């Protein structure tokens, strides 16, 4: 279950699409409301999109097998990374071809749905906005966290909690499963270094490398 959860989590985060998801089908984001009061520019700061930007993560606290995501080109309106992920910012928020990862307005408690297939709907909610967070790459004063939920089967829900830092990008992903009201952690990703729009940190160890 842990490996399947990791696969789906990575596929849900556009810049971390390392593995093809076996649980989430293809589709497009729907139910787009017209009240996107937060400007695209303010949402864009939470995931700086530019060719050359790069983020390196450790998985489950291990520094020996880091994963690096680097934006290598811009194509058909999307920024494409070396792992096959595609991201863009439109009038409503930050999205990949299947789903919105952040939607305006950025207010705690705000939620939206992404219909990714005929039988699968991902439900997202902003959990915290404007808080400080700390990961191996550093401490960041302006962060937002969003929780994505998708049913694996009738009894189990996969829960992905993603934390974005302004001017940096995605800094943390926590994956868990819920079964009969009990949440069980599955895996976590933490940012250990990044290069984004001129900002540059390197705290890695020597081992580190549609809307219808």
TIDOTI-310981 format. One record per residue: x, y, z of N, C-alpha, C, O in turn; residue in one letter; residue number from 1. Coordinates in steps of 0.02 Angstrom, whole numbers, plus 50000, padded with zeros to 5 digits. Example, Ala and Ser with C-alpha at 12.3 -4.5 7.8 and 13.67 -1.06 7.14 Angstrom:
BEGIN
  n_xx  n_yy  n_zz ca_xx ca_yy ca_zz  c_xx  c_yy  c_zz  o_xx  o_yy  o_zz resn resi
 50660 49716 50390 50615 49775 50390 50660 49835 50390 50712 49834 50423    a    1
 50642 49888 50354 50684 49947 50357 50645 50002 50394 50670 50057 50402    s    2
***
This chain:
BEGIN
  n_xx  n_yy  n_zz ca_xx ca_yy ca_zz  c_xx  c_yy  c_zz  o_xx  o_yy  o_zz resn resi
 50042 49940 50000 50000 50000 50000 50043 50063 50000 50027 50113 49969    x    1
 50100 50059 50036 50142 50117 50041 50169 50138 49973 50170 50197 49956    x    2
 50191 50088 49933 50219 50105 49867 50165 50134 49822 50178 50181 49785    x    3
 50105 50106 49824 50050 50132 49783 50033 50203 49804 50019 50245 49762    x    4
 50033 50215 49870 50018 50282 49895 50070 50332 49871 50053 50388 49853    x    5
 50133 50311 49872 50186 50356 49850 50178 50371 49775 50187 50428 49754    x    6
 50161 50320 49736 50152 50331 49665 50097 50382 49652 50105 50428 49611    x    7
 50041 50374 49687 49986 50421 49675 50003 50490 49699 49986 50540 49667    x    8
 50038 50495 49756 50057 50560 49782 50101 50597 49732 50090 50656 49718    x    9
 50151 50562 49706 50197 50594 49660 50161 50615 49596 50177 50667 49568    x   10
 50114 50574 49574 50079 50592 49513 50032 50651 49524 50017 50687 49476    x   11
 50010 50662 49585 49964 50717 49600 50000 50784 49602 49969 50836 49594    x   12
 50065 50783 49613 50104 50845 49616 50140 50852 49550 50187 50815 49535    x   13
 50118 50901 49509 50143 50906 49441 50218 50902 49435 50243 50865 49393    x   14
 50255 50940 49477 50327 50941 49471 50361 50880 49499 50422 50873 49494    x   15
 50322 50834 49529 50350 50773 49557 50319 50712 49524 50310 50660 49557    x   16
 50302 50717 49461 50271 50661 49427 50324 50611 49406 50340 50604 49347    x   17
 50353 50576 49456 50408 50530 49443 50382 50463 49418 50416 50430 49379    x   18
 50323 50444 49441 50297 50379 49426 50226 50385 49399 50188 50428 49422    x   19
 50208 50343 49352 50139 50344 49327 50094 50317 49381 50107 50265 49411    x   20
 50039 50352 49394 49993 50330 49446 49953 50270 49422 49930 50268 49366    x   21
 49946 50221 49466 49905 50163 49451 49835 50170 49480 49793 50127 49471    x   22
 49824 50225 49516 49761 50233 49550 49719 50290 49523 49658 50289 49529    x   23
 49750 50340 49493 49714 50398 49469 49713 50397 49393 49766 50394 49361    x   24
 49655 50400 49364 49648 50399 49291 49659 50468 49262 49666 50517 49298    x   25
 49661 50471 49196 49668 50536 49163 49602 50572 49164 49549 50541 49170    x   26
 49605 50637 49157 49543 50676 49159 49559 50749 49156 49611 50769 49131    x   27
 49513 50790 49182 49523 50862 49180 49490 50893 49241 49445 50864 49271    x   28
 49513 50953 49258 49486 50987 49316 49419 51018 49297 49413 51051 49245    x   29
 49369 51009 49340 49303 51036 49327 49279 51078 49386 49317 51091 49432    x   30
 49216 51098 49382 49185 51137 49436 49226 51199 49451 49244 51211 49509    x   31
 49240 51238 49401 49281 51298 49410 49235 51356 49426 49195 51377 49384    x   32
 49240 51383 49486 49200 51440 49505 49230 51503 49476 49288 51504 49456    x   33
 49191 51556 49473 49214 51619 49442 49237 51670 49494 49242 51729 49478    x   34
 49251 51647 49555 49268 51695 49608 49342 51692 49625 49360 51696 49684    x   35
 49384 51686 49574 49456 51682 49587 49482 51752 49603 49512 51785 49561    x   36
 49470 51774 49664 49489 51842 49683 49565 51849 49692 49592 51904 49684    x   37
 49599 51794 49708 49671 51796 49713 49701 51799 49642 49683 51757 49601    x   38
 49744 51846 49629 49772 51854 49562 49818 51796 49546 49848 51767 49591    x   39
 49825 51779 49482 49871 51726 49463 49942 51740 49486 49979 51694 49503    x   40
 49961 51805 49488 50029 51822 49508 50041 51801 49581 50096 51777 49597    x   41
 49992 51811 49625 50003 51795 49695 50005 51720 49706 50041 51696 49750    x   42
 49968 51682 49667 49971 51609 49672 50036 51583 49642 50066 51536 49668    x   43
 50058 51614 49588 50119 51592 49554 50180 51594 49599 50228 51556 49588    x   44
 50181 51639 49649 50240 51644 49692 50251 51580 49733 50306 51568 49756    x   45
 50199 51539 49740 50206 51478 49780 50234 51420 49739 50247 51366 49767    x   46
 50244 51430 49675 50280 51380 49635 50311 51417 49576 50282 51419 49522    x   47
 50371 51446 49586 50404 51485 49534 50416 51443 49471 50454 51394 49474    x   48
 50386 51462 49416 50392 51424 49354 50439 51460 49306 50422 51513 49280    x   49
 50497 51431 49295 50545 51458 49247 50593 51401 49229 50611 51361 49271    x   50
 50613 51400 49166 50661 51349 49145 50725 51356 49185 50752 51411 49191    x   51
 50750 51301 49211 50810 51302 49252 50797 51296 49326 50842 51277 49364    x   52
 50737 51313 49348 50720 51305 49419 50722 51231 49437 50702 51188 49397    x   53
 50746 51216 49498 50754 51146 49517 50743 51138 49592 50757 51183 49631    x   54
 50717 51080 49612 50704 51064 49681 50727 50993 49695 50714 50947 49656    x   55
 50762 50983 49751 50785 50916 49769 50753 50896 49835 50752 50935 49883    x   56
 50727 50835 49837 50689 50811 49895 50720 50747 49923 50750 50708 49886    x   57
 50711 50737 49987 50726 50672 50017 50660 50638 50033 50610 50672 50046    x   58
 50660 50573 50032 50600 50534 50044 50608 50496 50110 50657 50460 50120    x   59
 50559 50505 50154 50558 50471 50219 50621 50483 50259 50646 50437 50293    x   60
 50648 50544 50255 50705 50562 50296 50772 50534 50273 50822 50543 50307    x   61
 50773 50500 50216 50835 50470 50192 50870 50517 50144 50840 50545 50098    x   62
 50935 50527 50156 50974 50572 50114 51012 50535 50059 51044 50567 50017    x   63
 51008 50469 50058 51049 50431 50010 51016 50422 49942 51049 50403 49894    x   64
 50950 50436 49937 50916 50429 49873 50872 50490 49859 50811 50484 49855    x   65
 50903 50548 49852 50864 50609 49839 50834 50608 49769 50857 50573 49724    x   66
 50783 50647 49760 50749 50654 49696 50751 50728 49675 50731 50771 49714    x   67
 50775 50742 49616 50779 50810 49591 50729 50821 49535 50724 50782 49488    x   68
 50692 50876 49540 50645 50896 49488 50670 50962 49459 50678 51011 49496    x   69
 50682 50963 49395 50707 51024 49361 50664 51040 49301 50649 50997 49260    x   70
 50644 51103 49296 50606 51125 49238 50653 51132 49178 50701 51170 49180    x   71
 50638 51095 49125 50684 51092 49069 50659 51130 49007 50699 51147 48964    x   72
 50594 51142 49002 50568 51177 48943 50498 51202 48955 50464 51182 49003    x   73
 50476 51246 48911 50407 51270 48910 50375 51246 48845 50402 51258 48791    x   74
 50318 51214 48851 50287 51184 48792 50211 51186 48798 50183 51164 48848    x   75
 50178 51211 48747 50105 51212 48744 50074 51244 48806 50022 51221 48831    x   76
 50106 51297 48831 50079 51332 48888 50097 51303 48956 50078 51331 49007    x   77
 50132 51247 48957 50153 51215 49020 50228 51217 49027 50265 51215 48978    x   78
 50251 51221 49090 50322 51212 49105 50332 51137 49119 50300 51109 49163    x   79
 50378 51107 49082 50389 51035 49085 50453 51020 49123 50505 51051 49110    x   80
 50450 50971 49170 50510 50955 49208 50541 50890 49183 50514 50855 49140    x   81
 50599 50873 49212 50637 50815 49191 50604 50749 49211 50627 50696 49191    x   82
 50552 50752 49252 50517 50692 49273 50451 50683 49235 50412 50637 49249    x   83
 50438 50726 49186 50377 50721 49147 50319 50761 49174 50265 50759 49145    x   84
 50329 50797 49228 50276 50838 49256 50264 50901 49215 50310 50925 49182    x   85
 50203 50927 49216 50185 50988 49180 50144 51032 49226 50095 51010 49256    x   86
 50164 51096 49231 50128 51143 49273 50118 51209 49236 50158 51228 49194    x   87
 50064 51243 49254 50052 51310 49229 50010 51348 49280 49980 51317 49324    x   88
 50007 51413 49273 49963 51455 49315 49915 51490 49268 49935 51525 49222    x   89
 49849 51481 49281 49799 51515 49241 49760 51563 49286 49781 51578 49342    x   90
 49703 51585 49262 49664 51635 49299 49637 51609 49366 49618 51648 49409    x   91
 49636 51543 49374 49608 51514 49435 49661 51489 49484 49649 51488 49544    x   92
 49719 51469 49459 49770 51445 49505 49824 51404 49471 49833 51407 49410    x   93
 49860 51367 49512 49915 51324 49490 49887 51255 49473 49851 51225 49513    x   94
 49903 51231 49413 49874 51168 49393 49922 51127 49349 49969 51154 49321    x   95
 49908 51062 49346 49939 51019 49296 49884 51001 49246 49828 51027 49252    x   96
 49896 50957 49197 49843 50943 49148 49781 50911 49177 49728 50911 49145    x   97
 49784 50884 49238 49727 50848 49266 49692 50885 49322 49632 50876 49332    x   98
 49728 50927 49359 49700 50951 49422 49730 51019 49442 49784 51037 49420    x   99
 49692 51055 49483 49718 51115 49516 49751 51095 49581 49720 51060 49622    x  100
 49813 51116 49592 49847 51104 49654 49836 51160 49704 49834 51149 49764    x  101
 49830 51222 49679 49813 51280 49719 49760 51319 49682 49764 51329 49621    x  102
 49710 51343 49718 49656 51382 49689 49645 51444 49731 49647 51442 49792    x  103
 49632 51500 49697 49615 51561 49733 49540 51564 49748 49501 51529 49715    x  104
 49520 51604 49797 49564 51644 49840 49599 51600 49892 49572 51549 49913    x  105
 49658 51621 49912 49697 51582 49961 49671 51597 50031 49697 51640 50066    x  106
 49620 51560 50050 49589 51568 50116 49582 51499 50148 49558 51452 50117    x  107
 49604 51494 50210 49599 51430 50246 49527 51407 50247 49481 51445 50261    x  108
 49518 51343 50231 49451 51314 50230 49421 51311 50161 49372 51274 50151    x  109
 49448 51348 50114 49421 51347 50046 49435 51280 50014 49490 51253 50021    x  110
 49386 51252 49978 49395 51188 49946 49372 51188 49874 49336 51233 49852    x  111
 49394 51139 49837 49374 51129 49767 49381 51055 49749 49416 51017 49782    x  112
 49348 51036 49695 49350 50967 49671 49385 50964 49604 49377 51008 49562    x  113
 49423 50910 49594 49452 50894 49529 49424 50827 49506 49438 50776 49538    x  114
 49386 50827 49453 49359 50764 49426 49410 50737 49377 49418 50763 49322    x  115
 49446 50684 49397 49501 50658 49356 49482 50598 49314 49519 50579 49269    x  116
 49424 50569 49327 49398 50516 49284 49323 50510 49298 49297 50543 49343    x  117
 49290 50467 49260 49218 50458 49269 49202 50435 49340 49150 50454 49368    x  118
 49246 50396 49370 49232 50367 49436 49276 50395 49492 49273 50370 49548    x  119
 49316 50446 49477 49363 50470 49528 49361 50546 49533 49372 50582 49484    x  120
 49348 50570 49594 49349 50642 49608 49396 50656 49665 49389 50627 49719    x  121
 49444 50699 49654 49490 50720 49707 49462 50782 49740 49440 50829 49706    x  122
 49463 50784 49806 49436 50841 49843 49494 50876 49878 49533 50845 49915    x  123
 49500 50940 49866 49555 50980 49894 49528 51033 49942 49473 51058 49933    x  124
 49570 51048 49992 49552 51102 50039 49615 51135 50064 49664 51102 50081    x  125
 49613 51202 50066 49668 51240 50096 49664 51233 50171 49615 51252 50202    x  126
 49717 51205 50201 49717 51191 50273 49743 51251 50312 49712 51272 50361    x  127
 49801 51278 50291 49831 51336 50324 49857 51384 50271 49878 51364 50217    x  128
 49855 51448 50287 49879 51500 50242 49919 51551 50281 49897 51574 50334    x  129
 49978 51569 50256 50019 51621 50288 50055 51599 50351 50064 51640 50396    x  130
 50075 51536 50354 50109 51512 50414 50183 51499 50398 50202 51495 50340    x  131
 50224 51492 50450 50295 51478 50442 50306 51402 50442 50273 51366 50480    x  132
 50352 51379 50401 50367 51308 50400 50443 51299 50395 50479 51344 50372    x  133
 50466 51241 50416 50537 51226 50417 50549 51157 50387 50518 51108 50407    x  134
 50596 51154 50340 50617 51091 50310 50694 51093 50305 50723 51145 50320    x  135
 50726 51038 50285 50800 51040 50281 50827 51096 50238 50883 51120 50250    x  136
 50790 51119 50187 50814 51173 50144 50813 51241 50177 50843 51288 50153    x  137
 50777 51247 50234 50774 51311 50268 50707 51324 50301 50662 51282 50300    x  138
 50701 51383 50332 50639 51405 50363 50607 51458 50319 50641 51504 50295    x  139
 50542 51453 50309 50508 51498 50263 50447 51528 50298 50406 51491 50326    x  140
 50439 51594 50296 50388 51628 50336 50318 51629 50306 50269 51639 50342    x  141
 50312 51619 50240 50247 51626 50207 50230 51562 50169 50250 51554 50111    x  142
 50193 51518 50201 50177 51453 50171 50102 51441 50169 50064 51471 50207    x  143
 50082 51397 50125 50013 51374 50122 50014 51298 50119 50059 51269 50088    x  144
 49965 51266 50149 49960 51193 50145 49891 51175 50118 49841 51206 50136    x  145
 49890 51126 50075 49828 51103 50045 49823 51027 50052 49873 50991 50044    x  146
 49764 51004 50067 49753 50932 50076 49712 50905 50018 49658 50931 50003    x  147
 49738 50854 49985 49702 50821 49931 49679 50752 49953 49718 50714 49983    x  148
 49616 50736 49940 49588 50672 49961 49558 50636 49901 49525 50666 49859    x  149
 49572 50570 49897 49544 50530 49843 49532 50459 49869 49576 50429 49900    x  150
 49473 50432 49856 49457 50365 49880 49494 50313 49840 49492 50312 49778    x  151
 49528 50268 49876 49562 50212 49844 49512 50155 49833 49511 50124 49780    x  152
 49470 50143 49884 49415 50096 49879 49360 50118 49927 49363 50174 49953    x  153
 49311 50076 49938 49254 50096 49979 49273 50112 50051 49239 50151 50083    x  154
 49327 50083 50075 49346 50093 50145 49407 50138 50155 49418 50162 50210    x  155
 49446 50149 50103 49510 50183 50111 49514 50246 50069 49496 50247 50010    x  156
 49540 50299 50100 49550 50363 50066 49624 50382 50070 49655 50378 50123    x  157
 49652 50401 50013 49721 50425 50011 49721 50500 50024 49685 50537 49991    x  158
 49763 50522 50071 49765 50592 50090 49836 50619 50077 49885 50593 50104    x  159
 49841 50671 50035 49904 50703 50020 49903 50774 50047 49859 50814 50028    x  160
 49949 50791 50091 49953 50859 50117 50016 50891 50088 50072 50869 50102    x  161
 50007 50943 50048 50062 50976 50014 50073 51045 50043 50025 51083 50053    x  162
 50135 51063 50057 50152 51128 50084 50195 51166 50033 50246 51142 50010    x  163
 50172 51226 50016 50208 51270 49969 50233 51331 50006 50199 51358 50049    x  164
 50294 51353 49989 50323 51414 50019 50330 51467 49965 50352 51453 49909    x  165
 50310 51529 49981 50315 51585 49934 50387 51595 49912 50432 51597 49954    x  166
 50398 51603 49848 50464 51614 49821 50507 51552 49816 50563 51555 49792    x  167
 50480 51495 49838 50519 51433 49839 50486 51378 49797 50516 51352 49751    x  168
 50424 51361 49815 50389 51307 49782 50365 51255 49831 50352 51271 49889    x  169
 50359 51194 49809 50336 51140 49851 50392 51119 49899 50446 51100 49877    x  170
 50379 51123 49964 50432 51108 50013 50420 51044 50051 50466 51016 50081    x  171
 50358 51020 50051 50343 50959 50089 50280 50925 50063 50232 50958 50044    x  172
 50282 50858 50063 50223 50818 50047 50217 50763 50099 50264 50725 50110    x  173
 50159 50759 50130 50145 50705 50178 50089 50662 50150 50035 50687 50133    x  174
 50101 50597 50145 50052 50551 50118 50028 50505 50174 50068 50478 50212    x  175
 49962 50496 50177 49933 50452 50228 49872 50418 50198 49845 50440 50147    x  176
 49851 50364 50230 49788 50332 50212 49741 50338 50271 49762 50337 50329    x  177
 49677 50343 50256 49625 50343 50308 49581 50282 50299 49556 50269 50244    x  178
 49571 50246 50353 49528 50186 50352 49487 50185 50415 49514 50180 50470    x  179
 49421 50189 50407 49375 50190 50464 49394 50244 50514 49393 50233 50574    x  180
 49410 50303 50487 49424 50360 50530 49495 50364 50558 49512 50412 50592    x  181
 49535 50314 50544 49604 50313 50570 49652 50331 50515 49652 50300 50461    x  182
 49695 50380 50528 49744 50402 50478 49812 50369 50492 49837 50372 50549    x  183
 49840 50339 50441 49904 50304 50448 49955 50336 50400 49945 50333 50339    x  184
 50009 50365 50425 50060 50395 50382 50091 50342 50336 50102 50285 50357    x  185
 50103 50362 50273 50133 50316 50225 50203 50337 50204 50250 50297 50205    x  186
 50211 50400 50186 50277 50424 50166 50278 50500 50169 50226 50532 50174    x  187
 50339 50529 50166 50345 50602 50166 50403 50622 50120 50453 50587 50114    x  188
 50394 50680 50089 50447 50710 50049 50463 50778 50079 50418 50816 50096    x  189
 50528 50794 50085 50550 50858 50112 50601 50889 50066 50646 50855 50040    x  190
 50595 50954 50056 50643 50990 50014 50710 50997 50050 50713 51018 50107    x  191
 50764 50978 50015 50830 50985 50045 50873 51038 50010 50920 51064 50040    x  192
 50856 51055 49948 50890 51110 49914 50848 51132 49855 50805 51094 49831    x  193
 50860 51193 49831 50821 51217 49774 50857 51274 49739 50901 51306 49767    x  194
 50836 51286 49678 50858 51344 49639 50796 51370 49604 50769 51338 49559    x  195
 50773 51429 49624 50711 51455 49597 50715 51531 49586 50721 51569 49634    x  196
 50713 51552 49524 50712 51623 49508 50768 51662 49541 50757 51716 49569    x  197
 50827 51635 49539 50884 51670 49567 50902 51647 49637 50960 51653 49658    x  198
 50853 51622 49674 50867 51596 49741 50903 51530 49734 50888 51491 49688    x  199
 50949 51516 49779 50988 51455 49772 51010 51432 49841 51043 51469 49877    x  200
 50993 51371 49858 51018 51341 49919 51046 51273 49903 51024 51241 49855    x  201
 51092 51251 49942 51119 51183 49933 51140 51157 50000 51195 51169 50024    x  202
 51094 51120 50031 51108 51091 50096 51110 51015 50091 51100 50980 50141    x  203
 51121 50989 50031 51122 50918 50021 51187 50889 50048 51238 50923 50053    x  204
 51185 50825 50066 51244 50791 50089 51285 50770 50029 51260 50776 49972    x  205
 51347 50748 50037 51387 50726 49980 51353 50672 49939 51367 50666 49879    x  206
 51309 50633 49970 51274 50580 49933 51218 50607 49890 51192 50571 49847    x  207
 51199 50670 49901 51141 50696 49866 51155 50711 49793 51206 50744 49783    x  208
 51135 50702 49761 51145 50715 49690 51131 50787 49667 51138 50803 49608    x  209
 49594 51017 49144 49579 51074 49101 49505 51087 49105 49448 51067 49094    x  210
 49532 51118 49121 49460 51136 49125 49423 51116 49061 49446 51132 49006    x  211
 49365 51079 49068 49325 51061 49009 49291 51122 48980 49255 51117 48931    x  212
***
